[in-house]
Amino acid sequence: MRLPVLSDEEMTPRQQELAARIAGRRGAVRGPFRVWLHSPEMCERAESLGAFARFDCSLPRHLRELALLMAARNWDAQYSWNAHAHQAVEAGLPQAAVDAVAEKREAVFDSEADQAFYRFCREILEDHFVSDETFARAHEHFGGKGLVDTIGALGNFTMLGMCLNAFQVDLQADREPPFPDVRGFARVAVDDDRVRS
């Protein structure tokens, strides 16, 4: 990691308070929170938005996990991917869909709502816009609240990916790098037509 991990002794009382809150909700202070604690005000807001996106927004759990994986892959955020790929499958996402997102292939879902959600997320992440047809299809399934929550979640997970990569947050020691076109914190050439550069 490019910034030092703050010890309890190095933390201000505010940082200690935030670290305790994060550990209480998430089990430990790890990953991006080790970075964000360097700015307690940012940490508090990022943790709050992240908690909403992960645990409290109107989307079903499997779609929250899908949004996280799609943003992680969009930003090549290996730490996020490693932390959530298995959780996505446990939440009900098909392994084939998770593999397709990892390999930058089109994912296919049996559920019309899940397919509409995937298409909405993919368009905004890749094209930076959403077509009228895609918007209408997703709106039919999720309504205004659901789509606002989707954009909030994707924005949070995008910020997360940027943080992990910019500060080179160490990958989990027991996990392999998940993307064939990324090594360390850089893209590499891959002789595989499934992976777009």
PyMOL commands that place a pseudoatom at each C-alpha (Angstrom):
pseudoatom trace, name=CA, resn=MET, resi=1, chain=A, elem=C, hetatm=0, pos=[0.000, 0.000, 0.000]
pseudoatom trace, name=CA, resn=ARG, resi=2, chain=A, elem=C, hetatm=0, pos=[1.290, 3.453, -0.879]
pseudoatom trace, name=CA, resn=LEU, resi=3, chain=A, elem=C, hetatm=0, pos=[0.261, 4.994, 2.455]
pseudoatom trace, name=CA, resn=PRO, resi=4, chain=A, elem=C, hetatm=0, pos=[1.244, 3.598, 5.830]
pseudoatom trace, name=CA, resn=VAL, resi=5, chain=A, elem=C, hetatm=0, pos=[-1.335, 1.620, 7.756]
pseudoatom trace, name=CA, resn=LEU, resi=6, chain=A, elem=C, hetatm=0, pos=[-2.098, 3.676, 10.837]
pseudoatom trace, name=CA, resn=SER, resi=7, chain=A, elem=C, hetatm=0, pos=[-1.609, 1.930, 14.167]
pseudoatom trace, name=CA, resn=ASP, resi=8, chain=A, elem=C, hetatm=0, pos=[-3.979, 2.633, 17.062]
pseudoatom trace, name=CA, resn=GLU, resi=9, chain=A, elem=C, hetatm=0, pos=[-1.258, 4.724, 18.685]
pseudoatom trace, name=CA, resn=GLU, resi=10, chain=A, elem=C, hetatm=0, pos=[-0.853, 6.872, 15.552]
pseudoatom trace, name=CA, resn=MET, resi=11, chain=A, elem=C, hetatm=0, pos=[-4.566, 7.538, 15.178]
pseudoatom trace, name=CA, resn=THR, resi=12, chain=A, elem=C, hetatm=0, pos=[-6.323, 10.589, 16.519]
pseudoatom trace, name=CA, resn=PRO, resi=13, chain=A, elem=C, hetatm=0, pos=[-9.342, 9.978, 18.755]
pseudoatom trace, name=CA, resn=ARG, resi=14, chain=A, elem=C, hetatm=0, pos=[-11.591, 10.671, 15.722]
pseudoatom trace, name=CA, resn=GLN, resi=15, chain=A, elem=C, hetatm=0, pos=[-9.742, 8.101, 13.619]
pseudoatom trace, name=CA, resn=GLN, resi=16, chain=A, elem=C, hetatm=0, pos=[-9.956, 5.574, 16.463]
pseudoatom trace, name=CA, resn=GLU, resi=17, chain=A, elem=C, hetatm=0, pos=[-13.706, 6.158, 16.728]
pseudoatom trace, name=CA, resn=LEU, resi=18, chain=A, elem=C, hetatm=0, pos=[-14.152, 5.610, 12.986]
pseudoatom trace, name=CA, resn=ALA, resi=19, chain=A, elem=C, hetatm=0, pos=[-11.944, 2.518, 13.009]
pseudoatom trace, name=CA, resn=ALA, resi=20, chain=A, elem=C, hetatm=0, pos=[-14.042, 1.013, 15.808]
pseudoatom trace, name=CA, resn=ARG, resi=21, chain=A, elem=C, hetatm=0, pos=[-17.268, 1.757, 13.910]
pseudoatom trace, name=CA, resn=ILE, resi=22, chain=A, elem=C, hetatm=0, pos=[-15.914, 0.221, 10.703]
pseudoatom trace, name=CA, resn=ALA, resi=23, chain=A, elem=C, hetatm=0, pos=[-14.637, -2.876, 12.504]
pseudoatom trace, name=CA, resn=GLY, resi=24, chain=A, elem=C, hetatm=0, pos=[-17.983, -3.254, 14.271]
pseudoatom trace, name=CA, resn=ARG, resi=25, chain=A, elem=C, hetatm=0, pos=[-19.946, -3.188, 11.014]
pseudoatom trace, name=CA, resn=ARG, resi=26, chain=A, elem=C, hetatm=0, pos=[-17.482, -4.945, 8.711]
pseudoatom trace, name=CA, resn=GLY, resi=27, chain=A, elem=C, hetatm=0, pos=[-15.499, -7.198, 11.027]
pseudoatom trace, name=CA, resn=ALA, resi=28, chain=A, elem=C, hetatm=0, pos=[-12.167, -5.389, 10.655]
pseudoatom trace, name=CA, resn=VAL, resi=29, chain=A, elem=C, hetatm=0, pos=[-10.536, -2.296, 9.199]
pseudoatom trace, name=CA, resn=ARG, resi=30, chain=A, elem=C, hetatm=0, pos=[-9.081, -3.478, 5.910]
pseudoatom trace, name=CA, resn=GLY, resi=31, chain=A, elem=C, hetatm=0, pos=[-8.705, -2.568, 2.272]
pseudoatom trace, name=CA, resn=PRO, resi=32, chain=A, elem=C, hetatm=0, pos=[-9.815, 0.941, 1.345]
pseudoatom trace, name=CA, resn=PHE, resi=33, chain=A, elem=C, hetatm=0, pos=[-10.650, 1.906, 4.916]
pseudoatom trace, name=CA, resn=ARG, resi=34, chain=A, elem=C, hetatm=0, pos=[-6.950, 1.810, 5.734]
pseudoatom trace, name=CA, resn=VAL, resi=35, chain=A, elem=C, hetatm=0, pos=[-6.543, 4.527, 3.106]
pseudoatom trace, name=CA, resn=TRP, resi=36, chain=A, elem=C, hetatm=0, pos=[-9.620, 6.559, 3.982]
pseudoatom trace, name=CA, resn=LEU, resi=37, chain=A, elem=C, hetatm=0, pos=[-8.692, 6.761, 7.661]
pseudoatom trace, name=CA, resn=HIS, resi=38, chain=A, elem=C, hetatm=0, pos=[-5.945, 9.193, 6.627]
pseudoatom trace, name=CA, resn=SER, resi=39, chain=A, elem=C, hetatm=0, pos=[-8.800, 11.673, 6.043]
pseudoatom trace, name=CA, resn=PRO, resi=40, chain=A, elem=C, hetatm=0, pos=[-11.374, 11.077, 8.799]
pseudoatom trace, name=CA, resn=GLU, resi=41, chain=A, elem=C, hetatm=0, pos=[-14.000, 13.323, 7.205]
pseudoatom trace, name=CA, resn=MET, resi=42, chain=A, elem=C, hetatm=0, pos=[-13.726, 11.487, 3.882]
pseudoatom trace, name=CA, resn=CYS, resi=43, chain=A, elem=C, hetatm=0, pos=[-13.650, 8.152, 5.677]
pseudoatom trace, name=CA, resn=GLU, resi=44, chain=A, elem=C, hetatm=0, pos=[-16.858, 8.869, 7.547]
pseudoatom trace, name=CA, resn=ARG, resi=45, chain=A, elem=C, hetatm=0, pos=[-18.721, 9.872, 4.400]
pseudoatom trace, name=CA, resn=ALA, resi=46, chain=A, elem=C, hetatm=0, pos=[-17.310, 7.056, 2.277]
pseudoatom trace, name=CA, resn=GLU, resi=47, chain=A, elem=C, hetatm=0, pos=[-18.147, 4.488, 4.949]
pseudoatom trace, name=CA, resn=SER, resi=48, chain=A, elem=C, hetatm=0, pos=[-21.682, 5.826, 5.253]
pseudoatom trace, name=CA, resn=LEU, resi=49, chain=A, elem=C, hetatm=0, pos=[-22.321, 5.762, 1.500]
pseudoatom trace, name=CA, resn=GLY, resi=50, chain=A, elem=C, hetatm=0, pos=[-20.660, 2.366, 1.199]
pseudoatom trace, name=CA, resn=ALA, resi=51, chain=A, elem=C, hetatm=0, pos=[-22.787, 0.923, 3.989]
pseudoatom trace, name=CA, resn=PHE, resi=52, chain=A, elem=C, hetatm=0, pos=[-25.932, 2.229, 2.284]
pseudoatom trace, name=CA, resn=ALA, resi=53, chain=A, elem=C, hetatm=0, pos=[-24.893, 0.823, -1.096]
pseudoatom trace, name=CA, resn=ARG, resi=54, chain=A, elem=C, hetatm=0, pos=[-23.883, -2.573, 0.319]
pseudoatom trace, name=CA, resn=PHE, resi=55, chain=A, elem=C, hetatm=0, pos=[-26.479, -3.161, 3.009]
pseudoatom trace, name=CA, resn=ASP, resi=56, chain=A, elem=C, hetatm=0, pos=[-29.393, -0.736, 2.960]
pseudoatom trace, name=CA, resn=CYS, resi=57, chain=A, elem=C, hetatm=0, pos=[-30.347, 0.397, -0.551]
pseudoatom trace, name=CA, resn=SER, resi=58, chain=A, elem=C, hetatm=0, pos=[-33.516, -0.795, -2.250]
pseudoatom trace, name=CA, resn=LEU, resi=59, chain=A, elem=C, hetatm=0, pos=[-31.790, -3.267, -4.582]
pseudoatom trace, name=CA, resn=PRO, resi=60, chain=A, elem=C, hetatm=0, pos=[-31.848, -6.978, -3.786]
pseudoatom trace, name=CA, resn=ARG, resi=61, chain=A, elem=C, hetatm=0, pos=[-28.567, -8.318, -2.438]
pseudoatom trace, name=CA, resn=HIS, resi=62, chain=A, elem=C, hetatm=0, pos=[-27.567, -10.201, -5.597]
pseudoatom trace, name=CA, resn=LEU, resi=63, chain=A, elem=C, hetatm=0, pos=[-27.903, -7.014, -7.675]
pseudoatom trace, name=CA, resn=ARG, resi=64, chain=A, elem=C, hetatm=0, pos=[-25.923, -4.968, -5.148]
pseudoatom trace, name=CA, resn=GLU, resi=65, chain=A, elem=C, hetatm=0, pos=[-23.172, -7.550, -5.521]
pseudoatom trace, name=CA, resn=LEU, resi=66, chain=A, elem=C, hetatm=0, pos=[-23.487, -7.470, -9.321]
pseudoatom trace, name=CA, resn=ALA, resi=67, chain=A, elem=C, hetatm=0, pos=[-23.131, -3.675, -9.327]
pseudoatom trace, name=CA, resn=LEU, resi=68, chain=A, elem=C, hetatm=0, pos=[-20.046, -3.978, -7.139]
pseudoatom trace, name=CA, resn=LEU, resi=69, chain=A, elem=C, hetatm=0, pos=[-18.458, -6.586, -9.435]
pseudoatom trace, name=CA, resn=MET, resi=70, chain=A, elem=C, hetatm=0, pos=[-19.233, -4.589, -12.567]
pseudoatom trace, name=CA, resn=ALA, resi=71, chain=A, elem=C, hetatm=0, pos=[-17.687, -1.435, -11.138]
pseudoatom trace, name=CA, resn=ALA, resi=72, chain=A, elem=C, hetatm=0, pos=[-14.720, -3.434, -9.815]
pseudoatom trace, name=CA, resn=ARG, resi=73, chain=A, elem=C, hetatm=0, pos=[-14.084, -4.925, -13.251]
pseudoatom trace, name=CA, resn=ASN, resi=74, chain=A, elem=C, hetatm=0, pos=[-14.579, -1.580, -14.956]
pseudoatom trace, name=CA, resn=TRP, resi=75, chain=A, elem=C, hetatm=0, pos=[-11.807, -0.163, -12.741]
pseudoatom trace, name=CA, resn=ASP, resi=76, chain=A, elem=C, hetatm=0, pos=[-9.764, -3.408, -12.608]
pseudoatom trace, name=CA, resn=ALA, resi=77, chain=A, elem=C, hetatm=0, pos=[-10.100, -3.289, -8.820]
pseudoatom trace, name=CA, resn=GLN, resi=78, chain=A, elem=C, hetatm=0, pos=[-8.790, -6.720, -7.940]
pseudoatom trace, name=CA, resn=TYR, resi=79, chain=A, elem=C, hetatm=0, pos=[-9.161, -6.336, -4.170]
pseudoatom trace, name=CA, resn=SER, resi=80, chain=A, elem=C, hetatm=0, pos=[-12.909, -5.638, -4.504]
pseudoatom trace, name=CA, resn=TRP, resi=81, chain=A, elem=C, hetatm=0, pos=[-13.328, -8.508, -6.927]
pseudoatom trace, name=CA, resn=ASN, resi=82, chain=A, elem=C, hetatm=0, pos=[-11.533, -10.955, -4.656]
pseudoatom trace, name=CA, resn=ALA, resi=83, chain=A, elem=C, hetatm=0, pos=[-13.604, -9.826, -1.677]
pseudoatom trace, name=CA, resn=HIS, resi=84, chain=A, elem=C, hetatm=0, pos=[-16.961, -10.120, -3.446]
pseudoatom trace, name=CA, resn=ALA, resi=85, chain=A, elem=C, hetatm=0, pos=[-16.974, -12.659, -6.285]
pseudoatom trace, name=CA, resn=HIS, resi=86, chain=A, elem=C, hetatm=0, pos=[-17.873, -15.518, -3.924]
pseudoatom trace, name=CA, resn=GLN, resi=87, chain=A, elem=C, hetatm=0, pos=[-20.397, -13.323, -2.079]
pseudoatom trace, name=CA, resn=ALA, resi=88, chain=A, elem=C, hetatm=0, pos=[-22.120, -12.587, -5.400]
pseudoatom trace, name=CA, resn=VAL, resi=89, chain=A, elem=C, hetatm=0, pos=[-22.550, -16.288, -6.102]
pseudoatom trace, name=CA, resn=GLU, resi=90, chain=A, elem=C, hetatm=0, pos=[-23.737, -16.907, -2.531]
pseudoatom trace, name=CA, resn=ALA, resi=91, chain=A, elem=C, hetatm=0, pos=[-26.285, -14.111, -3.033]
pseudoatom trace, name=CA, resn=GLY, resi=92, chain=A, elem=C, hetatm=0, pos=[-27.697, -15.862, -6.100]
pseudoatom trace, name=CA, resn=LEU, resi=93, chain=A, elem=C, hetatm=0, pos=[-25.761, -14.641, -9.128]
pseudoatom trace, name=CA, resn=PRO, resi=94, chain=A, elem=C, hetatm=0, pos=[-24.958, -17.426, -11.592]
pseudoatom trace, name=CA, resn=GLN, resi=95, chain=A, elem=C, hetatm=0, pos=[-21.260, -18.319, -11.671]
pseudoatom trace, name=CA, resn=ALA, resi=96, chain=A, elem=C, hetatm=0, pos=[-21.397, -18.052, -15.471]
pseudoatom trace, name=CA, resn=ALA, resi=97, chain=A, elem=C, hetatm=0, pos=[-22.469, -14.402, -15.183]
pseudoatom trace, name=CA, resn=VAL, resi=98, chain=A, elem=C, hetatm=0, pos=[-19.682, -13.645, -12.696]
pseudoatom trace, name=CA, resn=ASP, resi=99, chain=A, elem=C, hetatm=0, pos=[-17.173, -15.283, -15.062]
pseudoatom trace, name=CA, resn=ALA, resi=100, chain=A, elem=C, hetatm=0, pos=[-18.522, -13.273, -18.009]
pseudoatom trace, name=CA, resn=VAL, resi=101, chain=A, elem=C, hetatm=0, pos=[-18.089, -9.986, -16.134]
pseudoatom trace, name=CA, resn=ALA, resi=102, chain=A, elem=C, hetatm=0, pos=[-14.526, -10.989, -15.157]
pseudoatom trace, name=CA, resn=GLU, resi=103, chain=A, elem=C, hetatm=0, pos=[-13.708, -11.845, -18.772]
pseudoatom trace, name=CA, resn=LYS, resi=104, chain=A, elem=C, hetatm=0, pos=[-15.470, -8.755, -20.182]
pseudoatom trace, name=CA, resn=ARG, resi=105, chain=A, elem=C, hetatm=0, pos=[-17.994, -10.856, -22.063]
pseudoatom trace, name=CA, resn=GLU, resi=106, chain=A, elem=C, hetatm=0, pos=[-21.760, -10.305, -22.248]
pseudoatom trace, name=CA, resn=ALA, resi=107, chain=A, elem=C, hetatm=0, pos=[-23.436, -11.825, -19.200]
pseudoatom trace, name=CA, resn=VAL, resi=108, chain=A, elem=C, hetatm=0, pos=[-26.785, -13.562, -19.642]
pseudoatom trace, name=CA, resn=PHE, resi=109, chain=A, elem=C, hetatm=0, pos=[-29.424, -13.888, -16.917]
pseudoatom trace, name=CA, resn=ASP, resi=110, chain=A, elem=C, hetatm=0, pos=[-32.596, -15.968, -16.777]
pseudoatom trace, name=CA, resn=SER, resi=111, chain=A, elem=C, hetatm=0, pos=[-34.428, -13.144, -15.011]
pseudoatom trace, name=CA, resn=GLU, resi=112, chain=A, elem=C, hetatm=0, pos=[-35.642, -10.275, -17.195]
pseudoatom trace, name=CA, resn=ALA, resi=113, chain=A, elem=C, hetatm=0, pos=[-35.161, -7.871, -14.282]
pseudoatom trace, name=CA, resn=ASP, resi=114, chain=A, elem=C, hetatm=0, pos=[-31.569, -9.007, -13.732]
pseudoatom trace, name=CA, resn=GLN, resi=115, chain=A, elem=C, hetatm=0, pos=[-30.813, -8.673, -17.455]
pseudoatom trace, name=CA, resn=ALA, resi=116, chain=A, elem=C, hetatm=0, pos=[-32.298, -5.163, -17.498]
pseudoatom trace, name=CA, resn=PHE, resi=117, chain=A, elem=C, hetatm=0, pos=[-30.218, -4.211, -14.451]
pseudoatom trace, name=CA, resn=TYR, resi=118, chain=A, elem=C, hetatm=0, pos=[-27.048, -5.617, -16.005]
pseudoatom trace, name=CA, resn=ARG, resi=119, chain=A, elem=C, hetatm=0, pos=[-27.644, -3.754, -19.280]
pseudoatom trace, name=CA, resn=PHE, resi=120, chain=A, elem=C, hetatm=0, pos=[-28.319, -0.474, -17.442]
pseudoatom trace, name=CA, resn=CYS, resi=121, chain=A, elem=C, hetatm=0, pos=[-25.118, -0.803, -15.405]
pseudoatom trace, name=CA, resn=ARG, resi=122, chain=A, elem=C, hetatm=0, pos=[-23.028, -1.862, -18.375]
pseudoatom trace, name=CA, resn=GLU, resi=123, chain=A, elem=C, hetatm=0, pos=[-24.154, 1.055, -20.524]
pseudoatom trace, name=CA, resn=ILE, resi=124, chain=A, elem=C, hetatm=0, pos=[-23.499, 3.714, -17.894]
pseudoatom trace, name=CA, resn=LEU, resi=125, chain=A, elem=C, hetatm=0, pos=[-20.103, 2.239, -16.977]
pseudoatom trace, name=CA, resn=GLU, resi=126, chain=A, elem=C, hetatm=0, pos=[-18.861, 1.604, -20.511]
pseudoatom trace, name=CA, resn=ASP, resi=127, chain=A, elem=C, hetatm=0, pos=[-20.654, 4.217, -22.621]
pseudoatom trace, name=CA, resn=HIS, resi=128, chain=A, elem=C, hetatm=0, pos=[-21.199, 6.850, -19.897]
pseudoatom trace, name=CA, resn=PHE, resi=129, chain=A, elem=C, hetatm=0, pos=[-24.796, 7.163, -21.082]
pseudoatom trace, name=CA, resn=VAL, resi=130, chain=A, elem=C, hetatm=0, pos=[-27.909, 4.957, -21.033]
pseudoatom trace, name=CA, resn=SER, resi=131, chain=A, elem=C, hetatm=0, pos=[-30.139, 4.527, -24.074]
pseudoatom trace, name=CA, resn=ASP, resi=132, chain=A, elem=C, hetatm=0, pos=[-33.838, 5.372, -23.818]
pseudoatom trace, name=CA, resn=GLU, resi=133, chain=A, elem=C, hetatm=0, pos=[-34.745, 1.723, -24.378]
pseudoatom trace, name=CA, resn=THR, resi=134, chain=A, elem=C, hetatm=0, pos=[-32.401, 0.477, -21.658]
pseudoatom trace, name=CA, resn=PHE, resi=135, chain=A, elem=C, hetatm=0, pos=[-33.557, 3.157, -19.233]
pseudoatom trace, name=CA, resn=ALA, resi=136, chain=A, elem=C, hetatm=0, pos=[-37.242, 2.362, -19.831]
pseudoatom trace, name=CA, resn=ARG, resi=137, chain=A, elem=C, hetatm=0, pos=[-36.650, -1.369, -19.401]
pseudoatom trace, name=CA, resn=ALA, resi=138, chain=A, elem=C, hetatm=0, pos=[-34.750, -0.901, -16.129]
pseudoatom trace, name=CA, resn=HIS, resi=139, chain=A, elem=C, hetatm=0, pos=[-37.236, 1.694, -14.861]
pseudoatom trace, name=CA, resn=GLU, resi=140, chain=A, elem=C, hetatm=0, pos=[-40.078, -0.748, -15.446]
pseudoatom trace, name=CA, resn=HIS, resi=141, chain=A, elem=C, hetatm=0, pos=[-38.439, -3.226, -13.079]
pseudoatom trace, name=CA, resn=PHE, resi=142, chain=A, elem=C, hetatm=0, pos=[-36.841, -0.950, -10.474]
pseudoatom trace, name=CA, resn=GLY, resi=143, chain=A, elem=C, hetatm=0, pos=[-38.644, 2.401, -10.598]
pseudoatom trace, name=CA, resn=GLY, resi=144, chain=A, elem=C, hetatm=0, pos=[-37.038, 5.746, -9.917]
pseudoatom trace, name=CA, resn=LYS, resi=145, chain=A, elem=C, hetatm=0, pos=[-35.839, 4.842, -6.422]
pseudoatom trace, name=CA, resn=GLY, resi=146, chain=A, elem=C, hetatm=0, pos=[-34.166, 1.670, -7.625]
pseudoatom trace, name=CA, resn=LEU, resi=147, chain=A, elem=C, hetatm=0, pos=[-32.349, 3.433, -10.458]
pseudoatom trace, name=CA, resn=VAL, resi=148, chain=A, elem=C, hetatm=0, pos=[-31.193, 6.271, -8.206]
pseudoatom trace, name=CA, resn=ASP, resi=149, chain=A, elem=C, hetatm=0, pos=[-29.916, 3.653, -5.753]
pseudoatom trace, name=CA, resn=THR, resi=150, chain=A, elem=C, hetatm=0, pos=[-28.189, 1.861, -8.641]
pseudoatom trace, name=CA, resn=ILE, resi=151, chain=A, elem=C, hetatm=0, pos=[-26.307, 4.987, -9.695]
pseudoatom trace, name=CA, resn=GLY, resi=152, chain=A, elem=C, hetatm=0, pos=[-25.413, 5.713, -6.066]
pseudoatom trace, name=CA, resn=ALA, resi=153, chain=A, elem=C, hetatm=0, pos=[-24.088, 2.178, -5.639]
pseudoatom trace, name=CA, resn=LEU, resi=154, chain=A, elem=C, hetatm=0, pos=[-22.115, 2.271, -8.895]
pseudoatom trace, name=CA, resn=GLY, resi=155, chain=A, elem=C, hetatm=0, pos=[-20.686, 5.656, -7.943]
pseudoatom trace, name=CA, resn=ASN, resi=156, chain=A, elem=C, hetatm=0, pos=[-19.631, 4.350, -4.547]
pseudoatom trace, name=CA, resn=PHE, resi=157, chain=A, elem=C, hetatm=0, pos=[-18.095, 1.199, -6.013]
pseudoatom trace, name=CA, resn=THR, resi=158, chain=A, elem=C, hetatm=0, pos=[-16.314, 3.285, -8.673]
pseudoatom trace, name=CA, resn=MET, resi=159, chain=A, elem=C, hetatm=0, pos=[-14.808, 5.510, -5.983]
pseudoatom trace, name=CA, resn=LEU, resi=160, chain=A, elem=C, hetatm=0, pos=[-13.785, 2.342, -4.164]
pseudoatom trace, name=CA, resn=GLY, resi=161, chain=A, elem=C, hetatm=0, pos=[-12.014, 0.965, -7.230]
pseudoatom trace, name=CA, resn=MET, resi=162, chain=A, elem=C, hetatm=0, pos=[-10.201, 4.242, -7.824]
pseudoatom trace, name=CA, resn=CYS, resi=163, chain=A, elem=C, hetatm=0, pos=[-9.043, 4.297, -4.200]
pseudoatom trace, name=CA, resn=LEU, resi=164, chain=A, elem=C, hetatm=0, pos=[-7.799, 0.712, -4.265]
pseudoatom trace, name=CA, resn=ASN, resi=165, chain=A, elem=C, hetatm=0, pos=[-5.827, 1.248, -7.461]
pseudoatom trace, name=CA, resn=ALA, resi=166, chain=A, elem=C, hetatm=0, pos=[-4.438, 4.735, -6.788]
pseudoatom trace, name=CA, resn=PHE, resi=167, chain=A, elem=C, hetatm=0, pos=[-3.156, 3.748, -3.358]
pseudoatom trace, name=CA, resn=GLN, resi=168, chain=A, elem=C, hetatm=0, pos=[-2.198, 0.228, -4.467]
pseudoatom trace, name=CA, resn=VAL, resi=169, chain=A, elem=C, hetatm=0, pos=[-4.040, -1.508, -1.660]
pseudoatom trace, name=CA, resn=ASP, resi=170, chain=A, elem=C, hetatm=0, pos=[-2.484, -4.945, -1.278]
pseudoatom trace, name=CA, resn=LEU, resi=171, chain=A, elem=C, hetatm=0, pos=[-4.406, -7.893, -2.642]
pseudoatom trace, name=CA, resn=GLN, resi=172, chain=A, elem=C, hetatm=0, pos=[-5.538, -10.511, -0.180]
pseudoatom trace, name=CA, resn=ALA, resi=173, chain=A, elem=C, hetatm=0, pos=[-2.546, -12.773, 0.497]
pseudoatom trace, name=CA, resn=ASP, resi=174, chain=A, elem=C, hetatm=0, pos=[-4.518, -15.971, -0.047]
pseudoatom trace, name=CA, resn=ARG, resi=175, chain=A, elem=C, hetatm=0, pos=[-6.103, -14.981, -3.379]
pseudoatom trace, name=CA, resn=GLU, resi=176, chain=A, elem=C, hetatm=0, pos=[-4.865, -15.016, -6.957]
pseudoatom trace, name=CA, resn=PRO, resi=177, chain=A, elem=C, hetatm=0, pos=[-5.147, -11.906, -9.139]
pseudoatom trace, name=CA, resn=PRO, resi=178, chain=A, elem=C, hetatm=0, pos=[-8.541, -12.343, -10.839]
pseudoatom trace, name=CA, resn=PHE, resi=179, chain=A, elem=C, hetatm=0, pos=[-8.059, -10.632, -14.205]
pseudoatom trace, name=CA, resn=PRO, resi=180, chain=A, elem=C, hetatm=0, pos=[-5.857, -11.999, -17.000]
pseudoatom trace, name=CA, resn=ASP, resi=181, chain=A, elem=C, hetatm=0, pos=[-5.168, -8.508, -18.366]
pseudoatom trace, name=CA, resn=VAL, resi=182, chain=A, elem=C, hetatm=0, pos=[-4.047, -6.970, -15.045]
pseudoatom trace, name=CA, resn=ARG, resi=183, chain=A, elem=C, hetatm=0, pos=[-0.919, -7.748, -13.047]
pseudoatom trace, name=CA, resn=GLY, resi=184, chain=A, elem=C, hetatm=0, pos=[-0.109, -5.800, -9.947]
pseudoatom trace, name=CA, resn=PHE, resi=185, chain=A, elem=C, hetatm=0, pos=[-1.585, -2.396, -10.620]
pseudoatom trace, name=CA, resn=ALA, resi=186, chain=A, elem=C, hetatm=0, pos=[-1.048, -2.261, -14.377]
pseudoatom trace, name=CA, resn=ARG, resi=187, chain=A, elem=C, hetatm=0, pos=[-2.545, -3.639, -17.555]
pseudoatom trace, name=CA, resn=VAL, resi=188, chain=A, elem=C, hetatm=0, pos=[-0.612, -6.261, -19.444]
pseudoatom trace, name=CA, resn=ALA, resi=189, chain=A, elem=C, hetatm=0, pos=[-0.914, -7.533, -22.990]
pseudoatom trace, name=CA, resn=VAL, resi=190, chain=A, elem=C, hetatm=0, pos=[-2.992, -10.692, -23.199]
pseudoatom trace, name=CA, resn=ASP, resi=191, chain=A, elem=C, hetatm=0, pos=[-3.231, -12.911, -26.239]
pseudoatom trace, name=CA, resn=ASP, resi=192, chain=A, elem=C, hetatm=0, pos=[-6.901, -13.691, -25.704]
pseudoatom trace, name=CA, resn=ASP, resi=193, chain=A, elem=C, hetatm=0, pos=[-9.715, -12.269, -27.820]
pseudoatom trace, name=CA, resn=ARG, resi=194, chain=A, elem=C, hetatm=0, pos=[-12.169, -12.512, -24.888]
pseudoatom trace, name=CA, resn=VAL, resi=195, chain=A, elem=C, hetatm=0, pos=[-10.358, -9.686, -23.054]
pseudoatom trace, name=CA, resn=ARG, resi=196, chain=A, elem=C, hetatm=0, pos=[-10.635, -6.208, -24.492]
pseudoatom trace, name=CA, resn=SER, resi=197, chain=A, elem=C, hetatm=0, pos=[-7.700, -3.857, -23.938]
for i in range(1, 197): cmd.bond("trace and resi %d" % i, "trace and resi %d" % (i + 1))
show_as sticks, trace
zoom trace
